[in-house]
Amino acid sequence: MTDEILDGHSYYQDSPGFFARLRQSRPVAQVRMPDGQRAWLITRYADVRAALADPRLANDVLRWPGGGRSWPTEAGVHEHVLNSDPPEHTSRCRPVQKGFTPSRVAQLRPRTEQIAASLLAAMAAMAATAARFDPVDLLAGYARPLPITVICELLGVPAADRERIRAIVADYDQGGEQLKRVPEELGAYFTALIAAKRADPGPGLLSELAADDTLTRTELLSAAFHLVMAGFDTTVNLIASGTMALLTHPGELARLRQDPSLLPGAVEELLRFANPVNHATPRFTIEELPIGGVVIPPGEWVLVATSSANRDPAQFPDPDRLDLGRDTGGHVAFGHGIHYCLGAPLARMEAEVALGALLTRCPQIELAVPPAELRWRPVSLMNGLEALPVHLGPVHLGPAQQTAQP
């Protein structure tokens, strides 16, 4: 079977259309991605859900058929849950889960609301000039800084270091050498912070993990790295792409403004419709995998296209229509199986707060460019905008929110 050569423009700029064509023609296809990587791409909902729970697909490259491969060791941040299979996955997951319990997430909500209000106030002040409002980039000024600030609060990163963390993580989008430099810089930073937390524990999940003797030094460092990276980009995309979806569907936006109680369900529909990631993190076959009418040999990379599954009409009728009242049960935006996203409760809360603040405090917000001019980042894994220019209009903030600092 010859490779399906994927056109970078259609894959990045029209992923729903791209995946729809593959679901119809080759639902399990051997492909060459725009970056040159060869893999198998699974696109139909039933196959995606089955693959995500199949133990014949592994994440730890030490289990690669024929003797395994090695992880890069320079940064020492690879031993986290997304790179693990049982039993290591279970032991690495358990200590981290306590950071995302319903009570822990609920405790973060008031502070998240303050951060959202402060960021909106800062953007409004930047945009307001004389008698008009200049466009602002909602992604750079709101969707991006909010999640990284919240995850720093959760971990207990000192306030003085948070701008540094934001800058390091933002560099990851640049690709190239930054893909190596960012893990090295974050690894060095968290090595020092973990040592400080062990000497003088304070509030935050990192102090709790540092006191957990079930984690090795590398596992602890990897957990900190993973929580920052995984807790950042996906939520950025959800907030920005979700906002864009609402602004380009004024009927659904008006529906949500009229009935704010729809917001939790709206977040689920935006997860399904906007899809913060294109596919699950790459995994590989450790033995033959019959799926979707083909057999994938051992030792092959597999990309499980969750965003395609969420637009599969066999599971979600009229899937390309945004419907905030839709039954979204079973969507796989957060994955499925043992690698279901640990931070899903936090991401949902952040999206509810971020979108709720925009609804109530920016009643005249609108896109500053035609939707056709928006561009998506040329990244295989993530499904996110490069920028989201908007006119905020008047921003309604109370006195407490005007003075709160992110």
N, C-alpha and C positions, 0 to 999 in steps of 0.2 A: 504494500500500500504506500503510495507516495504521500509526502507531507502536504498538508494544506498550508499554503503560504499566506500568512495573515497580513493584510494591508494595515499599516500602522494608523493611517488616518481614520479608517472606518472603525477599527478596534477602539481607539482612544476617544474619538469625537462622536461616534454613534454606536456605543456599545449595545444598547437595546436592539437596534436593527441588525448589528453584526451577530449577536447571539441568536436572534430569531431565525436568521438564515441557516445557522449551523444546526439549530434544533430540528429544522425541517429536513436538511440534506444529509448531515453527518453528525448525529447527536453525540457520538464518541469518536473524535477525530484525532489523528496524529497530525500535529501542527508544528510549524516553525513560527515562533512569536516574533513580533516586530523587532525585538532586541537580539534575534538570532537564536534564542534558546529553543531546543526541540522538546516537545512534551505531548502528552495526550490531554485533550480538553473534553470534559464531560459537561453537557449543557442542559439535559432534561431534568425536571424536578425529581421524578422517581429515582433516576440513576444518581443524581447528586446526593439525595438524602441517603441512599444505600451506600454510596462510596464514603461519605463522611463517617459512617459507623462501621466500616469494614476493617478488621484488623490486618488484612493483607496489604493495606496502605499504611506505611510507616512514616514517621517524622524524624527519627534519630538516625543520622547517616552512618553511625557506627554499626547499624544493622544492614547496611547495603549488601545485597547478595554477592557472594564471592569474597568476603573478607572485610567488608566495611570500608568506610572512608573516614578521614579525620576532620574535626572541626578546626577552623582558624583559632589559634591559641593566643594571639597577640593581646586581645582585649579581655579574654576570659569571661565573656558575657553570653555564652551560647547554651548554658545548662538551665534553660527555663522550660516552662510547661509546653510551649508551642514546638519545641524541638525534642520533645520527650514522648516515649511510649510507655505503657505499663511494664513493670511496676514503678519505674522512676517517675512517671507522670503523676501517679497518685501521691507519692511522698512529697513531690515538689509543689503540688497543687494545694494540698491541705493547709499548710501554714498561711498561704496567700489569701485563701478564701475568706478569712475572717475580716479582711479589709473591705469586703463588698456585701456584707450582710445588710438586710433591710434597715436595721437600726443604725448602722454605721453610715449608710447612704443618706438616711433621713437627717442625721446630725449635720451633714454637709450641705443640706439644701438651703438653709438661711444664708450661709456664707456665699454659696453659689449665686443666690439672688442678689446679694450685695455686689459681687464681682460683675455680674451682668449689667446691673444698673450703672455702675461706675464706668464700665467700658462704653456703654451707650452715651453717657454724659460726655466722656472724653471725645468720642467721635463727633457728637453734635457741636461741641465747642470748636473742634478743628474745622468742621464744615461750614459753620455759620460765618458769613462775611457780609457786612452791611445789611442789605435788604434781601439777600438771596442765600440759597444753600448750595454749596458745591457738592459734587458726588464724593462718596467715600467708598473705600473697599471694605465691605462688611466681612470678608474672609480675613483680611489682615488685621482689622481693628477689633473684631468681635469673635468670630468663629474660631480663629486660631489661638488667641491668648486665653480665652475662657477655660478650655479643657486643660491646658498645661498648668494654669494657675491652680485649678482644682486638684489635679493629681499631685502637685507639689504640696498642697495643704494636707492631702491624705497621707502622703509619705512622711511629712514633717521636714521638708526641705526649708532651710532658713530663708526668710523673706529676702534677705540681702543677696541670695544666690539665684533667685528665681529668674531674673532677667537673663542671667548667664545660661541657665538651662533652656529657656525659650530660644535663645540665639543658637545654641548648639543643635537643638532638635530641628529648628527651621532649616539649618544647613543640609539636613538629610535629603531634603527635596531636590537638592542640586545634582544628586547622583555622582557618578565618577569617583574621584578620590574621596569625596565626602562620605561615601558609603563605608569606607574603612576608617576615616578620621573620626566620625561621630561616635561609633562604639568605643574607640580608644579614649576619646575625651570624656565621654560619660562614664566609662569604666574607671578612669583615673579619679574623676570627681567622686563617684560613689564609694570607691575604695577608701578615700579619705573620710567621707561622711560616715560610713559604717564604723570606722575606727572611732570617730568622735562620739557616735551614738552609744557604742559599747562602753566608752569611758564615762560618758555623762548622758544617760538615757533621758529622752524628753518625749513630748507628745508626738504621735504619728506612727504609722504602720511600720516604718523602717526600724524604729527602736524596738518594736515588738518582734520583728523578724530577726534582728541582730541578737536578741536574747533567746531565740529558738535554736537549741543545739541539734535539732534534726536536720538542719540545712548545712551543707558544707560551705566553705568560703566562696567557692565559685558559684554554687547554687544561689547563695544570698545575693552576690553581686549581679548575677544573671536575672534574678527576680526583680531587682530595682531597675535594671536597664529595660527589661520587658514591660514593666508596669508603666514606665514613662512613655516608651515608644508606642505600645499597643493602646494605652489610655489616651493618646493624643490624636493621632492622625485620623482614626476612624470617626471619632466624635466631631472633629473639625469638619470632616466631609458631611456628616449627618446634619449638622447645624447649617452649613452653607448650602448644600444641595437641597435640604429640606426647605429652607427659606426660598430658594429659587423656584422650587416646585410650587410653593404656595403663591408666589408673586406671578407666576405664569398660568395659574389656574384661579382667577379672581372669584369665580363662583364658590370654590371650596374654601378660599380664604375668607370670604364673607360669611360662609356657613360656620367657620371656626370662630370668627369674631362674635357672631351672634350667640354661639353656644360654646363657651370655653370648656365646658365639661367634656367635650369631645377630644381635648388635647391628648390624653394618654393614648387613646385609640388612633389619633392622628399621627402620633410619633411612630406607632407600629406600621401604619400605612406608608409613611414617608421612608421608613427603613426598607420596606418591600419595594417601593416605587423608585426611590433615589439610590439605594444600595451604596453604602460607603466604601465597599470593596468589590472588585470584580470577581475575585475567586478566593477560595481558602488558601492559606499558606501552602506552598508546594509540598507534596508528599510523594513517596515512591513505592512501587510494588516490590514486595519481598517474595512473592510467588505469583503464578499466573492469576489474573483477575478477569473472569468472564463478566462482562457488564454491557448492557445496551446492545447486545447482539454481536459484540466483538470480544476478543480475548487479548488483554494487554499482557505482554510478557513480563517476567521478573526484571528488576533493575531499570525501570522506566519512570521518568518523572510524570506526575499526573497533576493537572490543575482542575479543581472541582469548582465549576463556575456557579457560585451561589447567586450572583446577580442575574444570571440567565434563568436559574430555577425560579426565582421570585417573579419572573415575567412569563412563566410557562402557562399558556392558556389551559392546559390540562389540569392545573391546580388552582389557578386564579382566573376566573372568567373575565374577559375584557381586560387583560392585565396592563395594557398601556394607558388605561384611564385612571386618573387619581380620584379615589373615592374614600373620603375620610370616615365613612361609615361602614366600610368593607370589613368582612370577617377575614382577618389576616392570619388566622391560626395556622401554624405550621411554616411560616416564612423562615428562611434560613439565613437572614442577614447576619445573625450572630453565630452561624454555624449549626452543628448538630453533633450529638455523640459526646465523647469524652473531651473533645476540644471546643465544646460550646464556650463562648466568650465569658471568662470570669467577671469581666467588668461590665457586663450587660446592664445590671441594675444602675450602676453609676452613669453609664452613657444615656440610658433612658431619662434619668433624673436631670442630667445636664441639658438634654434636648428639650425636655418639658420647660425647664426654667428659661433657657435661651429663647425659644420660640414664643413662650408665654410673655416674656418681657417685650419682645418685638411687637406682639399683637396689641398689648395694652399701652405701651409707651411710645410707639411709633405708628400712629393711626394712618399716616399719609405715606408710609414707606413705599417706594416703587423702584423698579429697575431703572438704572441710568443709561443702559444701552439695550438695543434689541436683543432678544434671547439668542438669535443666530450668531451674534458676535461673541458670546461667551465661549471660552475654550477650556478643555479638560486637560489635566496634567498627563503627559505621556509616560505613565507608570503602569506596569502590568498589573500589579496587585491592587493598588488603591484606585478608587473611582472618585476623583475629586476635582473641583474647579481650580483653575489657576488664579482667578480673582472673581469677585462679585461686586461690581460697581452699583451702588444704589443711591437714590436720593432719600435721606432719612426723613426729611420734613421736621416739624416740631417734635421734640422729644420731651415727654411728660415724666418728670422725675420728682419724687418727694425730697424733702430736705435731708433725710438720713441717707438716701441713696446718692445724693449729689456729693456727699463728702466721703463716702466709702471708697477705699482704695483696693485695687485688685492685687 
